[in-house]
C-alpha cells in the first residue's frame, strides 16, 4: 500500500482515538464531579476515575506512537485496547455495575443477555453510542493498518 494511504489510515486512527479519549475524559469528569457534589468522590467506585485516566493514557499513547518509526506494535495495542473498552463496557453491565469494575458490591440486578440487551446498552445515551461506534471504527482502522503494513516489518526468514 502506498505511503499516502497509510498516512490517511494513521490520520483516521488518530482522530478516532482522540474522540474516544475525549469521550472518556468528559464522561469521567462529569460523572466524578457529581460524586464530589454528593460528597462521595472515591467511595462510589473506580469507574469515573478510570475513565479519566484511560482518556489521558490514550492521548499519551498517541503522542508517544507518533515519535516511533515502527508503529505496528501500537496498531496491535490500539486494537486490543479498543476491543477491551467495548467488551469492558458490556461486561460491566453484565456483572451488575460492580463498585470496582469486576469486583466489589453489585449495584444492579442480574440481566439476561439478548440482542435487545445489547441494543439497550448501545443506545443508552449519546456518549455510550458515540464511544462504542468510535471504538469499533478504531478497531477496524487499526486492523487495516496491521494488515497493510505487514510487508514492511522485518521477518525471521
N, CA, C and O of each residue as an XYZ file, in Angstrom:
628
protein
N       0.849     -1.168      0.000
C       0.000      0.000      0.000
C       0.899      1.237      0.000
O       1.975      1.225      0.597
N       0.468      2.274     -0.652
C       1.280      3.484     -0.750
C       1.356      4.203      0.597
O       0.499      4.043      1.466
N       2.411      4.997      0.731
C       2.586      5.764      1.963
C       1.434      6.732      2.190
O       1.059      6.999      3.332
N       0.869      7.262      1.098
C      -0.258      8.189      1.236
C      -1.470      7.507      1.859
O      -2.154      8.091      2.701
N      -1.730      6.287      1.450
C      -2.885      5.567      2.007
C      -2.636      5.188      3.466
O      -3.548      5.245      4.291
N      -1.406      4.805      3.778
C      -1.071      4.512      5.177
C      -1.225      5.775      6.014
O      -1.742      5.729      7.130
N      -0.774      6.908      5.469
C      -0.921      8.181      6.180
C      -2.390      8.479      6.464
O      -2.740      8.909      7.563
N      -3.238      8.253      5.482
C      -4.677      8.510      5.667
C      -5.242      7.603      6.759
O      -6.007      8.057      7.610
N      -4.867      6.318      6.736
C      -5.342      5.400      7.775
C      -4.826      5.814      9.153
O      -5.566      5.777     10.136
N      -3.550      6.209      9.219
C      -2.997      6.655     10.500
C      -3.705      7.919     10.990
O      -4.009      8.049     12.176
N      -3.961      8.837     10.080
C      -4.663     10.069     10.441
C      -6.054      9.748     10.979
O      -6.481     10.305     11.990
N      -6.750      8.850     10.301
C      -8.085      8.445     10.739
C      -8.019      7.774     12.112
O      -8.855      8.035     12.976
N      -7.025      6.912     12.306
C      -6.870      6.240     13.601
C      -6.655      7.254     14.719
O      -7.247      7.141     15.792
N      -5.804      8.246     14.462
C      -5.551      9.275     15.476
C      -6.832     10.029     15.805
O      -7.127     10.278     16.975
N      -7.591     10.392     14.782
C      -8.833     11.133     15.021
C      -9.807     10.309     15.859
O     -10.428     10.828     16.786
N      -9.938      9.037     15.533
C     -10.860      8.175     16.270
C     -10.419      8.003     17.721
O     -11.242      8.043     18.635
N      -9.124      7.811     17.925
C      -8.627      7.621     19.291
C      -8.771      8.908     20.104
O      -9.104      8.857     21.288
N      -8.526     10.053     19.483
C      -8.705     11.323     20.198
C     -10.173     11.505     20.596
O     -10.461     11.930     21.715
N     -11.086     11.191     19.702
C     -12.516     11.304     20.038
C     -12.862     10.347     21.182
O     -13.558     10.732     22.122
N     -12.381      9.106     21.106
C     -12.636      8.147     22.190
C     -12.056      8.657     23.507
O     -12.703      8.568     24.550
N     -10.840      9.190     23.456
C     -10.205      9.711     24.670
C     -11.005     10.867     25.254
O     -11.192     10.950     26.467
N     -11.471     11.751     24.395
C     -12.227     12.909     24.885
C     -13.566     12.483     25.485
O     -14.005     13.045     26.488
N     -14.211     11.494     24.872
C     -15.460     10.974     25.446
C     -15.180     10.414     26.835
O     -15.931     10.678     27.774
N     -14.104      9.641     26.970
C     -13.765      9.055     28.268
C     -13.493     10.143     29.306
O     -13.999     10.075     30.426
N     -12.699     11.140     28.935
C     -12.358     12.203     29.884
C     -13.603     13.001     30.277
O     -13.830     13.255     31.460
N     -14.401     13.393     29.297
C     -15.584     14.212     29.597
C     -16.588     13.437     30.447
O     -17.090     13.961     31.441
N     -16.881     12.199     30.065
C     -17.819     11.392     30.861
C     -17.248     11.170     32.262
O     -17.978     11.241     33.251
N     -15.954     10.905     32.344
C     -15.320     10.708     33.645
C     -15.380     11.942     34.520
O     -15.715     11.850     35.701
N     -15.059     13.101     33.955
C     -15.080     14.350     34.729
C     -16.502     14.694     35.165
O     -16.726     15.058     36.319
N     -17.456     14.582     34.256
C     -18.848     14.893     34.617
C     -19.381     13.934     35.685
O     -20.040     14.349     36.638
N     -19.084     12.656     35.509
C     -19.541     11.674     36.494
C     -18.872     11.847     37.840
O     -19.526     11.781     38.881
N     -17.564     12.069     37.818
C     -16.830     12.213     39.071
C     -17.217     13.501     39.786
O     -17.285     13.535     41.015
N     -17.470     14.558     39.024
C     -17.872     15.819     39.664
C     -19.210     15.664     40.384
O     -19.435     16.291     41.419
N     -20.096     14.834     39.840
C     -21.368     14.597     40.539
C     -21.125     13.838     41.844
O     -21.849     14.041     42.818
N     -20.118     12.969     41.874
C     -19.763     12.280     43.116
C     -19.217     13.269     44.139
O     -19.549     13.196     45.323
N     -18.371     14.202     43.673
C     -17.824     15.204     44.588
C     -18.938     16.053     45.191
O     -18.927     16.353     46.384
N     -19.888     16.430     44.363
C     -21.014     17.227     44.860
C     -21.817     16.464     45.903
O     -22.354     17.055     46.840
N     -21.896     15.156     45.736
C     -22.629     14.324     46.691
C     -21.769     13.953     47.900
O     -22.264     13.340     48.846
N     -20.477     14.324     47.876
C     -19.591     14.035     48.995
C     -19.050     12.624     49.034
O     -18.632     12.152     50.091
N     -19.050     11.932     47.890
C     -18.556     10.550     47.848
C     -17.559     10.360     46.705
O     -17.779      9.495     45.856
N     -16.471     11.132     46.647
C     -15.597     11.089     45.476
C     -14.920      9.749     45.210
O     -14.733      9.392     44.047
N     -14.549      8.998     46.235
C     -13.847      7.743     45.992
C     -14.621      6.519     46.442
O     -14.389      5.421     45.937
N     -15.519      6.686     47.366
C     -16.246      5.528     47.879
C     -17.235      4.957     46.875
O     -17.691      3.826     47.038
N     -17.571      5.703     45.857
C     -18.598      5.258     44.916
C     -18.074      4.253     43.899
O     -18.870      3.635     43.192
N     -16.777      4.074     43.803
C     -16.222      3.118     42.865
C     -15.145      3.730     41.998
O     -14.778      4.894     42.160
N     -14.648      2.932     41.082
C     -13.497      3.333     40.273
C     -13.857      3.723     38.845
O     -12.975      4.114     38.081
N     -15.103      3.631     38.472
C     -15.483      3.817     37.070
C     -15.064      5.174     36.508
O     -14.365      5.227     35.496
N     -15.471      6.256     37.135
C     -15.186      7.578     36.571
C     -13.707      7.956     36.649
O     -13.170      8.483     35.674
N     -13.031      7.706     37.770
C     -11.591      7.990     37.766
C     -10.846      7.184     36.700
O      -9.919      7.697     36.072
N     -11.242      5.937     36.494
C     -10.580      5.121     35.468
C     -10.864      5.638     34.063
O      -9.996      5.558     33.193
N     -12.054      6.162     33.828
C     -12.346      6.753     32.518
C     -11.432      7.944     32.247
O     -10.924      8.104     31.138
N     -11.226      8.775     33.258
C     -10.344      9.930     33.095
C      -8.922      9.471     32.808
O      -8.284      9.962     31.877
N      -8.429      8.537     33.599
C      -7.063      8.033     33.409
C      -6.920      7.379     32.039
O      -5.919      7.596     31.357
N      -7.898      6.586     31.629
C      -7.783      5.907     30.333
C      -7.769      6.901     29.184
O      -7.054      6.699     28.202
N      -8.550      7.975     29.289
C      -8.531      9.003     28.250
C      -7.177      9.675     28.153
O      -6.674      9.913     27.055
N      -6.583      9.982     29.300
C      -5.258     10.611     29.314
C      -4.207      9.652     28.772
O      -3.318     10.067     28.028
N      -4.297      8.382     29.133
C      -3.352      7.380     28.627
C      -3.473      7.240     27.112
O      -2.462      7.116     26.420
N      -4.693      7.257     26.595
C      -4.880      7.194     25.137
C      -4.180      8.357     24.445
O      -3.495      8.161     23.442
N      -4.347      9.560     24.972
C      -3.701     10.734     24.370
C      -2.181     10.631     24.467
O      -1.474     10.966     23.516
N      -1.681     10.172     25.602
C      -0.238      9.969     25.753
C       0.292      8.902     24.815
O       1.389      9.034     24.271
N      -0.481      7.849     24.624
C      -0.075      6.785     23.708
C       0.025      7.261     22.274
O       0.932      6.863     21.543
N      -0.903      8.109     21.871
C      -0.849      8.678     20.518
C       0.402      9.526     20.359
O       1.111      9.420     19.358
N       0.669     10.367     21.348
C       1.848     11.235     21.277
C       3.127     10.410     21.218
O       4.035     10.723     20.448
N       3.203      9.364     22.025
C       4.398      8.520     22.031
C       4.533      7.749     20.723
O       5.628      7.666     20.166
N       3.444      7.188     20.229
C       3.490      6.418     18.980
C       3.952      7.283     17.817
O       4.617      6.799     16.902
N       3.601      8.555     17.854
C       3.989      9.471     16.775
C       5.505      9.628     16.679
O       6.025      9.960     15.614
N       6.211      9.395     17.771
C       7.672      9.552     17.779
C       8.400      8.291     17.340
O       9.626      8.310     17.228
N       7.709      7.227     17.095
C       8.324      5.937     16.766
C       8.295      5.674     15.267
O       7.355      6.049     14.565
N       9.333      5.032     14.808
C       9.417      4.660     13.392
C       8.493      3.467     13.094
O       7.705      3.495     12.149
N       8.611      2.422     13.924
C       7.785      1.222     13.749
C       6.542      1.363     14.624
O       6.622      1.292     15.850
N       5.413      1.559     13.992
C       4.169      1.778     14.744
C       3.292      0.530     14.824
O       2.221      0.566     15.430
N       3.733     -0.561     14.224
C       2.922     -1.783     14.251
C       2.551     -2.228     15.668
O       1.404     -2.611     15.896
N       3.480     -2.191     16.625
C       3.073     -2.586     17.985
C       1.959     -1.692     18.545
O       1.122     -2.147     19.325
N       1.957     -0.438     18.146
C       0.916      0.481     18.609
C      -0.416      0.192     17.922
O      -1.478      0.380     18.516
N      -0.359     -0.265     16.668
C      -1.598     -0.660     15.986
C      -2.212     -1.857     16.711
O      -3.420     -1.904     16.941
N      -1.358     -2.827     17.070
C      -1.849     -4.014     17.776
C      -2.391     -3.635     19.153
O      -3.460     -4.094     19.557
N      -1.647     -2.795     19.868
C      -2.098     -2.363     21.195
C      -3.400     -1.575     21.096
O      -4.291     -1.739     21.929
N      -3.513     -0.727     20.090
C      -4.736      0.044     19.895
C      -5.926     -0.849     19.616
O      -7.020     -0.616     20.130
N      -5.713     -1.874     18.800
C      -6.781     -2.828     18.500
C      -7.250     -3.512     19.779
O      -8.449     -3.586     20.049
N      -6.294     -4.011     20.564
C      -6.642     -4.708     21.804
C      -7.288     -3.773     22.827
O      -8.249     -4.149     23.498
N      -6.766     -2.572     22.941
C      -7.309     -1.625     23.911
C      -8.738     -1.219     23.560
O      -9.607     -1.184     24.431
N      -8.978     -0.916     22.296
C     -10.332     -0.527     21.885
C     -11.303     -1.696     22.057
O     -12.441     -1.502     22.485
N     -10.853     -2.905     21.725
C     -11.702     -4.082     21.938
C     -11.972     -4.272     23.429
O     -13.074     -4.649     23.827
N     -10.958     -4.008     24.243
C     -11.132     -4.096     25.692
C     -12.166     -3.118     26.212
O     -12.937     -3.443     27.116
N     -12.186     -1.914     25.643
C     -13.190     -0.927     26.052
C     -14.600     -1.399     25.710
O     -15.514     -1.292     26.529
N     -14.770     -1.919     24.503
C     -16.100     -2.369     24.074
C     -16.554     -3.551     24.931
O     -17.668     -3.555     25.454
N     -15.684     -4.551     25.071
C     -16.031     -5.724     25.882
C     -16.236     -5.311     27.340
O     -17.170     -5.770     27.996
N     -15.365     -4.449     27.835
C     -15.462     -3.999     29.223
C     -16.751     -3.266     29.521
O     -17.321     -3.420     30.601
N     -17.215     -2.471     28.576
C     -18.474     -1.739     28.762
C     -19.627     -2.714     28.982
O     -20.415     -2.567     29.916
N     -19.709     -3.710     28.106
C     -20.797     -4.681     28.236
C     -20.594     -5.581     29.454
O     -21.561     -5.948     30.121
N     -19.354     -5.934     29.743
C     -19.074     -6.787     30.894
C     -19.443     -6.080     32.201
O     -19.969     -6.703     33.122
N     -19.167     -4.785     32.273
C     -19.512     -4.019     33.474
C     -21.025     -4.079     33.716
O     -21.468     -4.250     34.852
N     -21.798     -3.940     32.665
C     -23.255     -4.031     32.803
C     -23.683     -5.453     33.141
O     -24.562     -5.663     33.977
N     -23.063     -6.421     32.491
C     -23.422     -7.819     32.717
C     -23.135     -8.245     34.156
O     -23.881     -9.039     34.730
N     -22.063     -7.721     34.733
C     -21.693     -8.084     36.102
C     -22.434     -7.266     37.157
O     -22.157     -7.399     38.349
N     -23.358     -6.434     36.736
C     -24.203     -5.727     37.683
C     -23.636     -4.416     38.196
O     -23.874     -4.049     39.347
N     -22.885     -3.702     37.355
C     -22.358     -2.372     37.709
C     -21.559     -2.424     39.003
O     -21.794     -1.639     39.922
N     -20.628     -3.338     39.064
C     -19.856     -3.523     40.297
C     -19.068     -2.274     40.661
O     -18.671     -1.481     39.807
N     -18.864     -2.136     41.943
C     -18.215     -0.956     42.509
C     -16.822     -0.719     41.916
O     -16.475      0.414     41.584
N     -16.040     -1.766     41.784
C     -14.686     -1.645     41.248
C     -14.563     -2.467     39.966
O     -13.713     -3.351     39.859
N     -15.408     -2.168     39.017
C     -15.474     -2.748     37.684
C     -15.783     -4.241     37.740
O     -16.915     -4.634     37.460
N     -14.816     -5.085     38.091
C     -15.055     -6.528     38.142
C     -15.319     -7.026     39.555
O     -15.815     -8.137     39.740
N     -14.989     -6.211     40.550
C     -15.080     -6.635     41.943
C     -15.927     -5.648     42.729
O     -16.281     -4.576     42.238
N     -16.239     -6.026     43.937
C     -16.988     -5.133     44.811
C     -18.476     -5.425     44.784
O     -18.946     -6.379     44.163
N     -19.183     -4.574     45.472
C     -20.625     -4.739     45.620
C     -21.345     -4.610     44.277
O     -21.070     -3.705     43.489
N     -22.266     -5.531     44.040
C     -23.082     -5.478     42.831
C     -24.176     -4.450     43.044
O     -24.894     -4.504     44.043
N     -24.313     -3.504     42.106
C     -25.248     -2.397     42.290
C     -26.482     -2.482     41.409
O     -27.349     -1.611     41.480
N     -26.577     -3.493     40.596
C     -27.748     -3.647     39.727
C     -28.120     -5.125     39.682
O     -27.302     -5.996     39.975
N     -29.343     -5.383     39.318
C     -29.821     -6.763     39.227
C     -29.151     -7.481     38.063
O     -28.702     -6.852     37.105
N     -29.089     -8.800     38.159
C     -28.567     -9.590     37.046
C     -29.451     -9.394     35.827
O     -30.670     -9.266     35.935
N     -28.821     -9.373     34.680
C     -29.556     -9.126     33.447
C     -29.450    -10.335     32.531
O     -28.466    -11.074     32.572
N     -30.462    -10.528     31.710
C     -30.462    -11.591     30.717
C     -29.917    -11.029     29.415
O     -30.397    -10.015     28.909
N     -28.914    -11.700     28.887
C     -28.277    -11.227     27.659
C     -29.118    -11.634     26.455
O     -29.490    -12.797     26.300
N     -29.407    -10.659     25.616
C     -30.138    -10.887     24.373
C     -29.726     -9.796     23.397
O     -28.979     -8.886     23.755
N     -30.203     -9.886     22.185
C     -29.930     -8.825     21.211
C     -30.487     -7.508     21.734
O     -29.845     -6.465     21.614
N     -31.675     -7.559     22.309
C     -32.285     -6.348     22.865
C     -31.430     -5.758     23.979
O     -31.313     -4.538     24.097
N     -30.830     -6.627     24.800
C     -29.957     -6.167     25.883
C     -28.775     -5.391     25.313
O     -28.442     -4.313     25.806
N     -28.136     -5.940     24.267
C     -27.017     -5.240     23.626
C     -27.469     -3.897     23.059
O     -26.792     -2.885     23.239
N     -28.601     -3.889     22.381
C     -29.106     -2.644     21.797
C     -29.473     -1.623     22.869
O     -29.198     -0.433     22.716
N     -30.091     -2.085     23.949
C     -30.457     -1.167     25.037
C     -29.228     -0.470     25.611
O     -29.256      0.731     25.879
N     -28.154     -1.229     25.797
C     -26.937     -0.633     26.352
C     -26.188      0.193     25.313
O     -25.550      1.187     25.660
N     -26.256     -0.197     24.064
C     -25.628      0.586     22.997
C     -26.311      1.935     22.849
O     -25.653      2.958     22.659
N     -27.632      1.930     22.938
C     -28.418      3.146     22.733
C     -28.800      3.823     24.048
O     -29.754      4.600     24.090
N     -28.067      3.535     25.114
C     -28.388      4.095     26.430
C     -28.252      5.613     26.468
O     -28.905      6.274     27.276
N     -27.425      6.160     25.618
C     -27.235      7.607     25.579
C     -26.243      7.972     24.492
O     -25.589      7.093     23.931
N     -26.120      9.254     24.186
C     -25.218      9.664     23.104
C     -23.749      9.358     23.389
O     -23.003      9.022     22.469
N     -23.324      9.467     24.642
C     -21.922      9.168     24.964
C     -21.630      7.684     24.778
O     -20.586      7.315     24.240
N     -22.548      6.841     25.220
C     -22.362      5.397     25.081
C     -22.318      4.994     23.610
O     -21.428      4.259     23.182
N     -23.281      5.479     22.849
C     -23.328      5.163     21.420
C     -22.089      5.700     20.713
O     -21.453      4.988     19.937
N     -21.750      6.949     20.982
C     -20.581      7.550     20.341
C     -19.306      6.807     20.660
O     -18.493      6.550     19.772
N     -19.124      6.459     21.924
C     -17.904      5.756     22.319
C     -17.804      4.395     21.638
O     -16.751      4.046     21.104
N     -18.877      3.634     21.651
C     -18.843      2.295     21.047
C     -18.601      2.391     19.544
O     -17.791      1.636     19.007
N     -19.280      3.292     18.863
C     -19.097      3.448     17.410
C     -17.661      3.846     17.094
O     -17.045      3.285     16.188
N     -17.127      4.806     17.832
C     -15.759      5.273     17.591
C     -14.755      4.165     17.900
O     -13.794      3.978     17.153
N     -14.962      3.440     18.977
C     -14.032      2.367     19.344
C     -14.063      1.225     18.338
O     -13.013      0.680     17.999
N     -15.232      0.855     17.859
C     -15.314     -0.200     16.836
C     -14.671      0.277     15.536
O     -13.963     -0.489     14.883
N     -14.908      1.527     15.153
C     -14.267      2.075     13.952
C     -12.750      2.075     14.111
O     -12.030      1.763     13.163
N     -12.260      2.420     15.299
C     -10.814      2.409     15.544
C     -10.250      0.997     15.440
O      -9.153      0.807     14.914
N     -10.983      0.011     15.933
C     -10.546     -1.385     15.803
C     -10.356     -1.728     14.332
O      -9.345     -2.319     13.955
N     -11.323     -1.359     13.504
C     -11.248     -1.658     12.071
C     -10.067     -0.947     11.409
O      -9.374     -1.538     10.581
N      -9.837      0.312     11.766
C      -8.727      1.065     11.168
C      -7.387      0.498     11.635
O      -6.471      0.344     10.828
N      -7.262      0.189     12.920
C      -6.012     -0.407     13.413
C      -5.762     -1.766     12.765
O      -4.626     -2.086     12.415
N      -6.806     -2.558     12.605
C      -6.654     -3.857     11.938
C      -6.212     -3.668     10.494
O      -5.372     -4.418      9.996
N      -6.772     -2.674      9.822
C      -6.354     -2.379      8.444
C      -4.894     -1.954      8.414
O      -4.150     -2.374      7.527
N      -4.474     -1.137      9.356
C      -3.071     -0.720      9.412
C      -2.151     -1.909      9.680
O      -1.076     -2.003      9.088
N      -2.555     -2.801     10.551
C      -1.757     -4.011     10.788
C      -1.633     -4.834      9.516
O      -0.567     -5.371      9.215
N      -2.719     -4.929      8.780
C      -2.720     -5.720      7.548
C      -1.847     -5.081      6.470
O      -1.041     -5.770      5.844
N      -1.994     -3.795      6.249
C      -1.291     -3.164      5.126
C       0.181     -2.912      5.412
O       0.959     -2.720      4.478
N       0.580     -2.909      6.666
C       1.993     -2.677      6.980
C       2.750     -3.961      7.278
O       3.918     -3.905      7.663
N       2.118     -5.115      7.110
C       2.772     -6.378      7.451
C       4.004     -6.644      6.613
O       4.956     -7.239      7.117
N       4.031     -6.227      5.347
C       5.178     -6.473      4.473
C       6.359     -5.581      4.843
O       7.502     -5.905      4.523
N       6.094     -4.469      5.512
C       7.161     -3.549      5.888
C       7.928     -4.010      7.118
O       9.036     -3.538      7.372
N       7.349     -4.923      7.879
C       8.001     -5.340      9.119
C       9.045     -6.408      8.831
O       8.908     -7.165      7.870
N      10.093     -6.478      9.657
C      11.130     -7.487      9.447
C      10.580     -8.889      9.686
O       9.693     -9.094     10.515
N      11.122     -9.841      8.945
C      10.694    -11.236      9.090
C      11.858    -12.066      9.595
O      13.009    -11.630      9.567
N      11.546    -13.262     10.055
C      12.574    -14.160     10.585
C      13.189    -15.045      9.518
O      14.091    -15.824      9.827
N      12.741    -14.957      8.283
C      13.231    -15.881      7.262
C      14.557    -15.498      6.690
O      15.079    -16.195      5.820
